[in-house]
Amino acid sequence: MAKKDRPKDEPEAATEPVKAERKRPANSAAEWGKSILIALALFLVLRTFLVQTFVITSGSMEETLLVGDMLVVNRAAIGSRVPGTGVRIPGYSEPRLNDILVFDPPHEETLKLIKRLVGMPGDTLEMRNRTLHRNGQALDEPYVVHSPAQDETHPWMEWQADHLVSGVDPRTYVPTRDNWGPIVIPEDRYFMLGDNREQSLDSRYWGRLEGWRLEGRAVFTYFSYNKGSYRPFPWIREIRWGRLFRPID
């Protein structure tokens, strides 16, 4: 029997549109994958070199910073390290007195701390009866909080004896939390103190901070809640509305 001719208006084949439809899911998945990879790369760049977040978990900076404050930290301001290397990308500014900085403390490599910068390279620091002196001048520090805790010594403070100004006998030097110095800050070293002076483990104990340990400058509080509340869901019911998007100084 002769093969019937295909009507003129009948399509040649329906296979091409079907093939196109079958390719779309694969193409769509590839596009989604690329978008996710690009977004992840951008996030890592932002997180590593530009900004990071930090959550306050201790009271060493009260009342400036409270437990439950969530901060944005500017990493680009003073530079940041390339992860896994000793390379540091320079910032657009230098650390400044009274900056509130996030850093890697020398006594605990897996910990991040936040304190106030009170001593720059070349400064001479001393504390007399809880009053900080810089280069012989008593400082007015309205942000400092004091508690009634009695003064005390600590074996970690013995490092100070090797960095006293001339004329102070290191053999008779006995530093305490509220009375120490005068000590000299050398090049590329910084001295960090907590604003809650009697409740802060800071440079008085673990020493002067190397510049490469600085991570970034705290900029503002983007969220805050009463983390110590016993009420259910404190992150909803105990929001500190007055601290949201509050600049840090």
Helices and strands as residue ranges (DSSP letters): H 15-45, I 46-50, E 51-55, E 69-74, E 80-81, E 88-89, E 100-103, E 113-119, E 124-128, E 131-134, E 137-138, G 155-163, E 180-184, E 189-193, G 197-199, H 203-206, E 209-210, G 211-213, E 214-224, H 234-237, G 241-243, E 246-247
